[in-house]
Amino acid sequence: MKPIDFEKLTLDEKARLILSKGVYVSKSEFFQLEISLYRIENDFVELWYEPITGRVMRIDYLKGKSVNPYLKHLCAANLN
């Protein structure tokens, strides 16, 4: 999927796409948010979740962006 097509999806559609085609890679934290990294095909997607409210705040396609914040959390078994 191209980034432009992904951005046209609603938040619910993006979440369903992650559930159906995404492979969990790693998780990081930023203040009170959990940021989960998923792989869809050859690209990465971030899911920003707020545990206090139980809401997904945003889902971003990382095409051309760095995954460096996740490197310390990566498990090689999740990369295949």
PDB file of N, CA, C and O in Angstrom, chain B, residues numbered from 101:
ATOM      1  N   MET B 101       0.837  -1.172   0.000  1.00  0.00           N
ATOM      2  CA  MET B 101       0.000   0.000   0.000  1.00  0.00           C
ATOM      3  C   MET B 101       0.885   1.240   0.000  1.00  0.00           C
ATOM      4  O   MET B 101       1.902   1.296   0.692  1.00  0.00           O
ATOM      5  N   LYS B 102       0.492   2.206  -0.767  1.00  0.00           N
ATOM      6  CA  LYS B 102       1.246   3.452  -0.835  1.00  0.00           C
ATOM      7  C   LYS B 102       0.833   4.367   0.320  1.00  0.00           C
ATOM      8  O   LYS B 102      -0.311   4.324   0.772  1.00  0.00           O
ATOM      9  N   PRO B 103       1.768   5.194   0.795  1.00  0.00           N
ATOM     10  CA  PRO B 103       1.440   6.108   1.903  1.00  0.00           C
ATOM     11  C   PRO B 103       0.219   6.975   1.618  1.00  0.00           C
ATOM     12  O   PRO B 103      -0.587   7.226   2.513  1.00  0.00           O
ATOM     13  N   ILE B 104       0.080   7.431   0.380  1.00  0.00           N
ATOM     14  CA  ILE B 104      -1.050   8.301   0.034  1.00  0.00           C
ATOM     15  C   ILE B 104      -2.369   7.562   0.199  1.00  0.00           C
ATOM     16  O   ILE B 104      -3.357   8.152   0.638  1.00  0.00           O
ATOM     17  N   ASP B 105      -2.399   6.271  -0.150  1.00  0.00           N
ATOM     18  CA  ASP B 105      -3.612   5.466   0.012  1.00  0.00           C
ATOM     19  C   ASP B 105      -3.892   5.213   1.490  1.00  0.00           C
ATOM     20  O   ASP B 105      -5.044   5.256   1.923  1.00  0.00           O
ATOM     21  N   PHE B 106      -2.848   4.951   2.257  1.00  0.00           N
ATOM     22  CA  PHE B 106      -2.999   4.700   3.689  1.00  0.00           C
ATOM     23  C   PHE B 106      -3.576   5.921   4.388  1.00  0.00           C
ATOM     24  O   PHE B 106      -4.445   5.787   5.249  1.00  0.00           O
ATOM     25  N   GLU B 107      -3.107   7.100   4.032  1.00  0.00           N
ATOM     26  CA  GLU B 107      -3.560   8.330   4.687  1.00  0.00           C
ATOM     27  C   GLU B 107      -5.025   8.633   4.406  1.00  0.00           C
ATOM     28  O   GLU B 107      -5.656   9.362   5.172  1.00  0.00           O
ATOM     29  N   LYS B 108      -5.578   8.094   3.329  1.00  0.00           N
ATOM     30  CA  LYS B 108      -6.989   8.320   2.997  1.00  0.00           C
ATOM     31  C   LYS B 108      -7.925   7.490   3.873  1.00  0.00           C
ATOM     32  O   LYS B 108      -9.117   7.786   3.958  1.00  0.00           O
ATOM     33  N   LEU B 109      -7.400   6.458   4.522  1.00  0.00           N
ATOM     34  CA  LEU B 109      -8.220   5.589   5.359  1.00  0.00           C
ATOM     35  C   LEU B 109      -8.604   6.289   6.660  1.00  0.00           C
ATOM     36  O   LEU B 109      -7.873   7.149   7.152  1.00  0.00           O
ATOM     37  N   THR B 110      -9.753   5.913   7.210  1.00  0.00           N
ATOM     38  CA  THR B 110     -10.142   6.416   8.527  1.00  0.00           C
ATOM     39  C   THR B 110      -9.289   5.718   9.580  1.00  0.00           C
ATOM     40  O   THR B 110      -8.604   4.741   9.278  1.00  0.00           O
ATOM     41  N   LEU B 111      -9.328   6.212  10.800  1.00  0.00           N
ATOM     42  CA  LEU B 111      -8.581   5.595  11.891  1.00  0.00           C
ATOM     43  C   LEU B 111      -9.034   4.143  12.090  1.00  0.00           C
ATOM     44  O   LEU B 111      -8.203   3.260  12.302  1.00  0.00           O
ATOM     45  N   ASP B 112     -10.341   3.895  12.023  1.00  0.00           N
ATOM     46  CA  ASP B 112     -10.860   2.529  12.168  1.00  0.00           C
ATOM     47  C   ASP B 112     -10.374   1.620  11.042  1.00  0.00           C
ATOM     48  O   ASP B 112     -10.025   0.466  11.288  1.00  0.00           O
ATOM     49  N   GLU B 113     -10.348   2.125   9.820  1.00  0.00           N
ATOM     50  CA  GLU B 113      -9.876   1.326   8.682  1.00  0.00           C
ATOM     51  C   GLU B 113      -8.388   1.006   8.819  1.00  0.00           C
ATOM     52  O   GLU B 113      -7.952  -0.101   8.502  1.00  0.00           O
ATOM     53  N   LYS B 114      -7.619   1.978   9.289  1.00  0.00           N
ATOM     54  CA  LYS B 114      -6.189   1.744   9.511  1.00  0.00           C
ATOM     55  C   LYS B 114      -5.987   0.671  10.576  1.00  0.00           C
ATOM     56  O   LYS B 114      -5.141  -0.209  10.421  1.00  0.00           O
ATOM     57  N   ALA B 115      -6.765   0.743  11.655  1.00  0.00           N
ATOM     58  CA  ALA B 115      -6.656  -0.249  12.733  1.00  0.00           C
ATOM     59  C   ALA B 115      -7.012  -1.642  12.221  1.00  0.00           C
ATOM     60  O   ALA B 115      -6.332  -2.611  12.557  1.00  0.00           O
ATOM     61  N   ARG B 116      -8.064  -1.756  11.416  1.00  0.00           N
ATOM     62  CA  ARG B 116      -8.450  -3.058  10.850  1.00  0.00           C
ATOM     63  C   ARG B 116      -7.364  -3.601   9.930  1.00  0.00           C
ATOM     64  O   ARG B 116      -7.108  -4.805   9.912  1.00  0.00           O
ATOM     65  N   LEU B 117      -6.727  -2.722   9.169  1.00  0.00           N
ATOM     66  CA  LEU B 117      -5.637  -3.135   8.287  1.00  0.00           C
ATOM     67  C   LEU B 117      -4.474  -3.688   9.102  1.00  0.00           C
ATOM     68  O   LEU B 117      -3.889  -4.706   8.733  1.00  0.00           O
ATOM     69  N   ILE B 118      -4.137  -3.035  10.193  1.00  0.00           N
ATOM     70  CA  ILE B 118      -3.061  -3.518  11.065  1.00  0.00           C
ATOM     71  C   ILE B 118      -3.423  -4.881  11.641  1.00  0.00           C
ATOM     72  O   ILE B 118      -2.584  -5.781  11.679  1.00  0.00           O
ATOM     73  N   LEU B 119      -4.663  -5.039  12.087  1.00  0.00           N
ATOM     74  CA  LEU B 119      -5.090  -6.321  12.659  1.00  0.00           C
ATOM     75  C   LEU B 119      -5.065  -7.445  11.630  1.00  0.00           C
ATOM     76  O   LEU B 119      -4.737  -8.584  11.964  1.00  0.00           O
ATOM     77  N   SER B 120      -5.409  -7.135  10.383  1.00  0.00           N
ATOM     78  CA  SER B 120      -5.476  -8.191   9.368  1.00  0.00           C
ATOM     79  C   SER B 120      -4.139  -8.471   8.688  1.00  0.00           C
ATOM     80  O   SER B 120      -3.849  -9.622   8.363  1.00  0.00           O
ATOM     81  N   LYS B 121      -3.322  -7.446   8.468  1.00  0.00           N
ATOM     82  CA  LYS B 121      -2.087  -7.636   7.700  1.00  0.00           C
ATOM     83  C   LYS B 121      -0.812  -7.267   8.444  1.00  0.00           C
ATOM     84  O   LYS B 121       0.286  -7.572   7.979  1.00  0.00           O
ATOM     85  N   GLY B 122      -0.944  -6.624   9.581  1.00  0.00           N
ATOM     86  CA  GLY B 122       0.229  -6.145  10.301  1.00  0.00           C
ATOM     87  C   GLY B 122       0.913  -7.222  11.118  1.00  0.00           C
ATOM     88  O   GLY B 122       0.278  -8.152  11.615  1.00  0.00           O
ATOM     89  N   VAL B 123       2.225  -7.075  11.246  1.00  0.00           N
ATOM     90  CA  VAL B 123       3.044  -7.950  12.086  1.00  0.00           C
ATOM     91  C   VAL B 123       3.659  -7.065  13.169  1.00  0.00           C
ATOM     92  O   VAL B 123       4.384  -6.116  12.871  1.00  0.00           O
ATOM     93  N   TYR B 124       3.363  -7.388  14.429  1.00  0.00           N
ATOM     94  CA  TYR B 124       3.893  -6.607  15.541  1.00  0.00           C
ATOM     95  C   TYR B 124       5.416  -6.720  15.563  1.00  0.00           C
ATOM     96  O   TYR B 124       5.966  -7.812  15.426  1.00  0.00           O
ATOM     97  N   VAL B 125       6.094  -5.579  15.737  1.00  0.00           N
ATOM     98  CA  VAL B 125       7.554  -5.554  15.768  1.00  0.00           C
ATOM     99  C   VAL B 125       8.068  -5.152  17.144  1.00  0.00           C
ATOM    100  O   VAL B 125       8.911  -5.842  17.719  1.00  0.00           O
ATOM    101  N   SER B 126       7.567  -4.042  17.675  1.00  0.00           N
ATOM    102  CA  SER B 126       8.116  -3.536  18.931  1.00  0.00           C
ATOM    103  C   SER B 126       7.191  -2.483  19.515  1.00  0.00           C
ATOM    104  O   SER B 126       6.224  -2.062  18.880  1.00  0.00           O
ATOM    105  N   LYS B 127       7.502  -2.064  20.739  1.00  0.00           N
ATOM    106  CA  LYS B 127       6.722  -1.016  21.392  1.00  0.00           C
ATOM    107  C   LYS B 127       7.671  -0.060  22.096  1.00  0.00           C
ATOM    108  O   LYS B 127       8.715  -0.460  22.611  1.00  0.00           O
ATOM    109  N   SER B 128       7.288   1.206  22.106  1.00  0.00           N
ATOM    110  CA  SER B 128       8.029   2.238  22.811  1.00  0.00           C
ATOM    111  C   SER B 128       7.020   3.057  23.609  1.00  0.00           C
ATOM    112  O   SER B 128       5.814   2.925  23.401  1.00  0.00           O
ATOM    113  N   GLU B 129       7.494   3.887  24.505  1.00  0.00           N
ATOM    114  CA  GLU B 129       6.606   4.745  25.284  1.00  0.00           C
ATOM    115  C   GLU B 129       7.025   6.194  25.126  1.00  0.00           C
ATOM    116  O   GLU B 129       8.209   6.510  25.009  1.00  0.00           O
ATOM    117  N   PHE B 130       6.030   7.064  25.126  1.00  0.00           N
ATOM    118  CA  PHE B 130       6.254   8.501  25.023  1.00  0.00           C
ATOM    119  C   PHE B 130       5.253   9.166  25.959  1.00  0.00           C
ATOM    120  O   PHE B 130       4.056   9.204  25.673  1.00  0.00           O
ATOM    121  N   PHE B 131       5.743   9.685  27.072  1.00  0.00           N
ATOM    122  CA  PHE B 131       4.896  10.227  28.131  1.00  0.00           C
ATOM    123  C   PHE B 131       3.880   9.164  28.540  1.00  0.00           C
ATOM    124  O   PHE B 131       4.282   8.086  28.979  1.00  0.00           O
ATOM    125  N   GLN B 132       2.590   9.424  28.414  1.00  0.00           N
ATOM    126  CA  GLN B 132       1.555   8.465  28.829  1.00  0.00           C
ATOM    127  C   GLN B 132       1.063   7.601  27.666  1.00  0.00           C
ATOM    128  O   GLN B 132       0.051   6.912  27.797  1.00  0.00           O
ATOM    129  N   LEU B 133       1.757   7.628  26.546  1.00  0.00           N
ATOM    130  CA  LEU B 133       1.314   6.895  25.361  1.00  0.00           C
ATOM    131  C   LEU B 133       2.179   5.673  25.103  1.00  0.00           C
ATOM    132  O   LEU B 133       3.383   5.685  25.360  1.00  0.00           O
ATOM    133  N   GLU B 134       1.556   4.622  24.594  1.00  0.00           N
ATOM    134  CA  GLU B 134       2.274   3.448  24.103  1.00  0.00           C
ATOM    135  C   GLU B 134       2.282   3.546  22.582  1.00  0.00           C
ATOM    136  O   GLU B 134       1.235   3.727  21.960  1.00  0.00           O
ATOM    137  N   ILE B 135       3.456   3.427  21.994  1.00  0.00           N
ATOM    138  CA  ILE B 135       3.580   3.520  20.542  1.00  0.00           C
ATOM    139  C   ILE B 135       4.067   2.170  20.044  1.00  0.00           C
ATOM    140  O   ILE B 135       5.207   1.774  20.285  1.00  0.00           O
ATOM    141  N   SER B 136       3.183   1.472  19.346  1.00  0.00           N
ATOM    142  CA  SER B 136       3.513   0.143  18.838  1.00  0.00           C
ATOM    143  C   SER B 136       3.914   0.241  17.377  1.00  0.00           C
ATOM    144  O   SER B 136       3.290   0.953  16.589  1.00  0.00           O
ATOM    145  N   LEU B 137       4.955  -0.478  17.034  1.00  0.00           N
ATOM    146  CA  LEU B 137       5.457  -0.507  15.667  1.00  0.00           C
ATOM    147  C   LEU B 137       5.020  -1.815  15.018  1.00  0.00           C
ATOM    148  O   LEU B 137       5.240  -2.895  15.566  1.00  0.00           O
ATOM    149  N   TYR B 138       4.402  -1.706  13.851  1.00  0.00           N
ATOM    150  CA  TYR B 138       3.962  -2.864  13.075  1.00  0.00           C
ATOM    151  C   TYR B 138       4.589  -2.807  11.692  1.00  0.00           C
ATOM    152  O   TYR B 138       4.909  -1.734  11.182  1.00  0.00           O
ATOM    153  N   ARG B 139       4.758  -3.978  11.097  1.00  0.00           N
ATOM    154  CA  ARG B 139       5.213  -4.063   9.709  1.00  0.00           C
ATOM    155  C   ARG B 139       4.033  -4.522   8.869  1.00  0.00           C
ATOM    156  O   ARG B 139       3.375  -5.512   9.190  1.00  0.00           O
ATOM    157  N   ILE B 140       3.774  -3.797   7.797  1.00  0.00           N
ATOM    158  CA  ILE B 140       2.779  -4.193   6.803  1.00  0.00           C
ATOM    159  C   ILE B 140       3.522  -4.259   5.483  1.00  0.00           C
ATOM    160  O   ILE B 140       3.982  -3.246   4.955  1.00  0.00           O
ATOM    161  N   GLU B 141       3.631  -5.481   4.958  1.00  0.00           N
ATOM    162  CA  GLU B 141       4.446  -5.757   3.777  1.00  0.00           C
ATOM    163  C   GLU B 141       5.877  -5.310   4.083  1.00  0.00           C
ATOM    164  O   GLU B 141       6.493  -5.849   5.003  1.00  0.00           O
ATOM    165  N   ASN B 142       6.416  -4.360   3.354  1.00  0.00           N
ATOM    166  CA  ASN B 142       7.803  -3.937   3.581  1.00  0.00           C
ATOM    167  C   ASN B 142       7.907  -2.580   4.265  1.00  0.00           C
ATOM    168  O   ASN B 142       8.976  -1.970   4.282  1.00  0.00           O
ATOM    169  N   ASP B 143       6.813  -2.112   4.822  1.00  0.00           N
ATOM    170  CA  ASP B 143       6.790  -0.787   5.433  1.00  0.00           C
ATOM    171  C   ASP B 143       6.400  -0.879   6.906  1.00  0.00           C
ATOM    172  O   ASP B 143       5.907  -1.906   7.372  1.00  0.00           O
ATOM    173  N   PHE B 144       6.631   0.211   7.624  1.00  0.00           N
ATOM    174  CA  PHE B 144       6.333   0.259   9.048  1.00  0.00           C
ATOM    175  C   PHE B 144       5.209   1.249   9.339  1.00  0.00           C
ATOM    176  O   PHE B 144       5.061   2.266   8.662  1.00  0.00           O
ATOM    177  N   VAL B 145       4.419   0.923  10.367  1.00  0.00           N
ATOM    178  CA  VAL B 145       3.294   1.744  10.792  1.00  0.00           C
ATOM    179  C   VAL B 145       3.355   1.880  12.313  1.00  0.00           C
ATOM    180  O   VAL B 145       3.615   0.907  13.020  1.00  0.00           O
ATOM    181  N   GLU B 146       3.112   3.096  12.812  1.00  0.00           N
ATOM    182  CA  GLU B 146       3.050   3.343  14.252  1.00  0.00           C
ATOM    183  C   GLU B 146       1.594   3.451  14.686  1.00  0.00           C
ATOM    184  O   GLU B 146       0.783   4.104  14.029  1.00  0.00           O
ATOM    185  N   LEU B 147       1.277   2.803  15.799  1.00  0.00           N
ATOM    186  CA  LEU B 147      -0.039   2.920  16.409  1.00  0.00           C
ATOM    187  C   LEU B 147       0.150   3.576  17.773  1.00  0.00           C
ATOM    188  O   LEU B 147       0.807   3.012  18.647  1.00  0.00           O
ATOM    189  N   TRP B 148      -0.422   4.766  17.959  1.00  0.00           N
ATOM    190  CA  TRP B 148      -0.306   5.526  19.205  1.00  0.00           C
ATOM    191  C   TRP B 148      -1.540   5.249  20.047  1.00  0.00           C
ATOM    192  O   TRP B 148      -2.663   5.546  19.638  1.00  0.00           O
ATOM    193  N   TYR B 149      -1.321   4.673  21.234  1.00  0.00           N
ATOM    194  CA  TYR B 149      -2.410   4.234  22.100  1.00  0.00           C
ATOM    195  C   TYR B 149      -2.292   4.903  23.463  1.00  0.00           C
ATOM    196  O   TYR B 149      -1.206   4.982  24.037  1.00  0.00           O
ATOM    197  N   GLU B 150      -3.426   5.384  23.976  1.00  0.00           N
ATOM    198  CA  GLU B 150      -3.461   6.005  25.300  1.00  0.00           C
ATOM    199  C   GLU B 150      -4.139   5.038  26.273  1.00  0.00           C
ATOM    200  O   GLU B 150      -5.364   4.917  26.269  1.00  0.00           O
ATOM    201  N   PRO B 151      -3.347   4.344  27.112  1.00  0.00           N
ATOM    202  CA  PRO B 151      -3.908   3.340  28.020  1.00  0.00           C
ATOM    203  C   PRO B 151      -4.933   3.892  29.010  1.00  0.00           C
ATOM    204  O   PRO B 151      -5.870   3.186  29.383  1.00  0.00           O
ATOM    205  N   ILE B 152      -4.770   5.130  29.434  1.00  0.00           N
ATOM    206  CA  ILE B 152      -5.680   5.716  30.427  1.00  0.00           C
ATOM    207  C   ILE B 152      -7.107   5.782  29.889  1.00  0.00           C
ATOM    208  O   ILE B 152      -8.061   5.484  30.609  1.00  0.00           O
ATOM    209  N   THR B 153      -7.251   6.169  28.632  1.00  0.00           N
ATOM    210  CA  THR B 153      -8.585   6.281  28.029  1.00  0.00           C
ATOM    211  C   THR B 153      -8.959   5.048  27.216  1.00  0.00           C
ATOM    212  O   THR B 153     -10.125   4.861  26.869  1.00  0.00           O
ATOM    213  N   GLY B 154      -7.974   4.206  26.912  1.00  0.00           N
ATOM    214  CA  GLY B 154      -8.235   3.028  26.088  1.00  0.00           C
ATOM    215  C   GLY B 154      -8.475   3.365  24.629  1.00  0.00           C
ATOM    216  O   GLY B 154      -9.146   2.618  23.917  1.00  0.00           O
ATOM    217  N   ARG B 155      -7.928   4.491  24.180  1.00  0.00           N
ATOM    218  CA  ARG B 155      -8.166   4.958  22.810  1.00  0.00           C
ATOM    219  C   ARG B 155      -6.898   4.924  21.969  1.00  0.00           C
ATOM    220  O   ARG B 155      -5.797   5.194  22.450  1.00  0.00           O
ATOM    221  N   VAL B 156      -7.086   4.585  20.707  1.00  0.00           N
ATOM    222  CA  VAL B 156      -6.024   4.753  19.718  1.00  0.00           C
ATOM    223  C   VAL B 156      -6.076   6.214  19.304  1.00  0.00           C
ATOM    224  O   VAL B 156      -7.102   6.702  18.829  1.00  0.00           O
ATOM    225  N   MET B 157      -4.966   6.900  19.486  1.00  0.00           N
ATOM    226  CA  MET B 157      -4.926   8.337  19.216  1.00  0.00           C
ATOM    227  C   MET B 157      -4.604   8.646  17.758  1.00  0.00           C
ATOM    228  O   MET B 157      -5.158   9.575  17.169  1.00  0.00           O
ATOM    229  N   ARG B 158      -3.703   7.853  17.187  1.00  0.00           N
ATOM    230  CA  ARG B 158      -3.336   8.063  15.784  1.00  0.00           C
ATOM    231  C   ARG B 158      -2.593   6.847  15.266  1.00  0.00           C
ATOM    232  O   ARG B 158      -2.056   6.045  16.030  1.00  0.00           O
ATOM    233  N   ILE B 159      -2.578   6.734  13.953  1.00  0.00           N
ATOM    234  CA  ILE B 159      -1.845   5.668  13.282  1.00  0.00           C
ATOM    235  C   ILE B 159      -1.111   6.321  12.116  1.00  0.00           C
ATOM    236  O   ILE B 159      -1.729   6.928  11.243  1.00  0.00           O
ATOM    237  N   ASP B 160       0.210   6.190  12.112  1.00  0.00           N
ATOM    238  CA  ASP B 160       1.036   6.853  11.100  1.00  0.00           C
ATOM    239  C   ASP B 160       1.845   5.850  10.296  1.00  0.00           C
ATOM    240  O   ASP B 160       2.409   4.903  10.845  1.00  0.00           O
ATOM    241  N   TYR B 161       1.893   6.067   9.007  1.00  0.00           N
ATOM    242  CA  TYR B 161       2.713   5.307   8.073  1.00  0.00           C
ATOM    243  C   TYR B 161       4.120   5.883   8.137  1.00  0.00           C
ATOM    244  O   TYR B 161       4.280   7.100   8.046  1.00  0.00           O
ATOM    245  N   LEU B 162       5.135   5.056   8.289  1.00  0.00           N
ATOM    246  CA  LEU B 162       6.501   5.560   8.463  1.00  0.00           C
ATOM    247  C   LEU B 162       7.357   5.493   7.206  1.00  0.00           C
ATOM    248  O   LEU B 162       8.583   5.472   7.310  1.00  0.00           O
ATOM    249  N   LYS B 163       6.773   5.462   6.065  1.00  0.00           N
ATOM    250  CA  LYS B 163       7.543   5.409   4.826  1.00  0.00           C
ATOM    251  C   LYS B 163       8.511   6.586   4.781  1.00  0.00           C
ATOM    252  O   LYS B 163       8.095   7.744   4.810  1.00  0.00           O
ATOM    253  N   GLY B 164       9.797   6.283   4.711  1.00  0.00           N
ATOM    254  CA  GLY B 164      10.811   7.321   4.634  1.00  0.00           C
ATOM    255  C   GLY B 164      11.165   7.956   5.972  1.00  0.00           C
ATOM    256  O   GLY B 164      11.939   8.912   6.015  1.00  0.00           O
ATOM    257  N   LYS B 165      10.605   7.433   7.073  1.00  0.00           N
ATOM    258  CA  LYS B 165      10.912   7.970   8.401  1.00  0.00           C
ATOM    259  C   LYS B 165      11.702   6.946   9.194  1.00  0.00           C
ATOM    260  O   LYS B 165      11.682   5.757   8.875  1.00  0.00           O
ATOM    261  N   SER B 166      12.382   7.392  10.204  1.00  0.00           N
ATOM    262  CA  SER B 166      13.263   6.547  11.006  1.00  0.00           C
ATOM    263  C   SER B 166      12.502   5.676  12.001  1.00  0.00           C
ATOM    264  O   SER B 166      11.473   6.080  12.542  1.00  0.00           O
ATOM    265  N   VAL B 167      13.027   4.472  12.231  1.00  0.00           N
ATOM    266  CA  VAL B 167      12.496   3.604  13.287  1.00  0.00           C
ATOM    267  C   VAL B 167      13.475   3.550  14.462  1.00  0.00           C
ATOM    268  O   VAL B 167      13.372   2.664  15.310  1.00  0.00           O
ATOM    269  N   ASN B 168      14.418   4.482  14.519  1.00  0.00           N
ATOM    270  CA  ASN B 168      15.442   4.493  15.573  1.00  0.00           C
ATOM    271  C   ASN B 168      14.905   4.418  16.998  1.00  0.00           C
ATOM    272  O   ASN B 168      15.517   3.731  17.815  1.00  0.00           O
ATOM    273  N   PRO B 169      13.801   5.079  17.352  1.00  0.00           N
ATOM    274  CA  PRO B 169      13.332   4.980  18.740  1.00  0.00           C
ATOM    275  C   PRO B 169      12.997   3.552  19.173  1.00  0.00           C
ATOM    276  O   PRO B 169      12.915   3.273  20.369  1.00  0.00           O
ATOM    277  N   TYR B 170      12.806   2.654  18.221  1.00  0.00           N
ATOM    278  CA  TYR B 170      12.423   1.280  18.526  1.00  0.00           C
ATOM    279  C   TYR B 170      13.603   0.327  18.621  1.00  0.00           C
ATOM    280  O   TYR B 170      13.447  -0.798  19.097  1.00  0.00           O
ATOM    281  N   LEU B 171      14.764   0.745  18.184  1.00  0.00           N
ATOM    282  CA  LEU B 171      15.892  -0.177  18.071  1.00  0.00           C
ATOM    283  C   LEU B 171      16.224  -0.875  19.376  1.00  0.00           C
ATOM    284  O   LEU B 171      16.558  -2.059  19.362  1.00  0.00           O
ATOM    285  N   LYS B 172      16.143  -0.188  20.496  1.00  0.00           N
ATOM    286  CA  LYS B 172      16.482  -0.821  21.771  1.00  0.00           C
ATOM    287  C   LYS B 172      15.429  -1.832  22.215  1.00  0.00           C
ATOM    288  O   LYS B 172      15.683  -2.625  23.122  1.00  0.00           O
ATOM    289  N   HIS B 173      14.252  -1.816  21.591  1.00  0.00           N
ATOM    290  CA  HIS B 173      13.169  -2.719  21.970  1.00  0.00           C
ATOM    291  C   HIS B 173      12.981  -3.872  20.987  1.00  0.00           C
ATOM    292  O   HIS B 173      12.146  -4.746  21.218  1.00  0.00           O
ATOM    293  N   LEU B 174      13.739  -3.886  19.904  1.00  0.00           N
ATOM    294  CA  LEU B 174      13.506  -4.875  18.851  1.00  0.00           C
ATOM    295  C   LEU B 174      13.874  -6.283  19.272  1.00  0.00           C
ATOM    296  O   LEU B 174      14.861  -6.515  19.970  1.00  0.00           O
ATOM    297  N   CYS B 175      13.058  -7.204  18.829  1.00  0.00           N
ATOM    298  CA  CYS B 175      13.320  -8.631  18.993  1.00  0.00           C
ATOM    299  C   CYS B 175      13.497  -9.190  17.589  1.00  0.00           C
ATOM    300  O   CYS B 175      12.589  -9.080  16.765  1.00  0.00           O
ATOM    301  N   ALA B 176      14.633  -9.777  17.305  1.00  0.00           N
ATOM    302  CA  ALA B 176      14.933 -10.266  15.956  1.00  0.00           C
ATOM    303  C   ALA B 176      13.897 -11.266  15.459  1.00  0.00           C
ATOM    304  O   ALA B 176      13.677 -11.358  14.251  1.00  0.00           O
ATOM    305  N   ALA B 177      13.265 -12.005  16.336  1.00  0.00           N
ATOM    306  CA  ALA B 177      12.264 -12.996  15.928  1.00  0.00           C
ATOM    307  C   ALA B 177      11.059 -12.343  15.265  1.00  0.00           C
ATOM    308  O   ALA B 177      10.374 -12.988  14.471  1.00  0.00           O
ATOM    309  N   ASN B 178      10.783 -11.073  15.575  1.00  0.00           N
ATOM    310  CA  ASN B 178       9.635 -10.383  14.998  1.00  0.00           C
ATOM    311  C   ASN B 178       9.926  -9.768  13.635  1.00  0.00           C
ATOM    312  O   ASN B 178       9.019  -9.212  13.017  1.00  0.00           O
ATOM    313  N   LEU B 179      11.131  -9.847  13.159  1.00  0.00           N
ATOM    314  CA  LEU B 179      11.504  -9.187  11.909  1.00  0.00           C
ATOM    315  C   LEU B 179      11.345 -10.071  10.685  1.00  0.00           C
ATOM    316  O   LEU B 179      11.396  -9.564   9.565  1.00  0.00           O
ATOM    317  N   ASN B 180      11.157 -11.347  10.851  1.00  0.00           N
ATOM    318  CA  ASN B 180      11.020 -12.260   9.705  1.00  0.00           C
ATOM    319  C   ASN B 180       9.633 -12.261   9.151  1.00  0.00           C
ATOM    320  O   ASN B 180       9.354 -12.975   8.187  1.00  0.00           O
TER     321      ASN B 180
END
